[in-house]
């Protein structure tokens, strides 16, 4: 039996990549003010900015799109998706939203009040943003191992149960629910174990608090459980998913990830308590509860995509792609968050550019270097994203300088990964030539999206 794991699909429709030379990319990056967010996508060879909404849909999903029922209320598409979601989650209530952050906004506005506190392994930026916008404090309680990039642990996304109990004791009256992000994107796409989900849920129950999961990458998490957790090796992924949801009282979902669609999201809730308030907010911002900001055809594509996302051959290949790139980086002596996550590889820029001072933004500079060397677009998770420009003109820096390469689903093949590994190793070999940057123009909030840079 040959050892190479092949992509478990073949390609029916292709999208050409426009090839560029290094000289062209130097000019393109300068026009983009040394910020890869400001590039045109067509000028990128491997677009690994995000795995969100960027994947390839299957022939069956495109076929389902033609079945879309665009009725305003009570469309067949809604009921087809409801059946799938109830089967997977075991939850009674489901409303669609146009994407994950809309689900967060609707749920949090409906059930949180100013002065509340929400705990989580790590809040994703939009989750934190939507809580803070409502005056809610967002507290991250991931296990200490989850914060050490080079440390190998099978479930670095686990929440620290001791810290959870301490926080519940101290601030219980302020906490409307506990959250858990599956997989933990902010911590490197790291999974949460079934034992941790179960114990966290029981602990919350003891204090009378519901568990709301942020489940964008629930299928990848379930596959990690199957591969790494005692007792799950022979369980079908779908049953693992069902067990994961059985411990939750509700969930928010960005379907742009494991829903295998280009747009979509939803809220599910187990009981009736919050549903009236949620539906009121939904109608105000998203739409009538049976379409919630999506077209009927989007609902049908999602109904098929959720099932395809749990396919075990696909998931094995999916997790292997990140691991494969990790092995190549290891061989080239490049540091990254270990073990590799489900949807992305997070390169430690300090291991590639050890001599670059923080004032020159090593992760941002590495991002630029990857574009110049190989036309690869990643995203900086470092001091541009998380540092701050203070009123007195000084800067604060982030504890880590990472570049995330996130992989769209079913899109890139093994040769793309081989090419990327070569380009990254090239950059490391020529590290002394990589130029740092300084910020020329920035906005007050989320500056990384729009900031303009000059060479340092
Ligand atoms: N929660 C998590 C864990 C996420 O990773 C994201 C999006 C969201 C919520 C929000 O969902 O984009 O549909 O509104 N993550 C993307 C990323 C943007 O690149 O990691 P959304």
Boltz pocket constraint, residues with backbone or C-beta under 6 A from the ligand:
constraints:
  - pocket:
      binder: B
      contacts: [[A, 49], [A, 50], [A, 51], [A, 52], [A, 99], [A, 100], [A, 101], [A, 102], [A, 124], [A, 126], [A, 127], [A, 181], [A, 183], [A, 185], [A, 214], [A, 216], [A, 253], [A, 254], [A, 255], [A, 256], [A, 264], [A, 265], [A, 406]]
      max_distance: 6.0
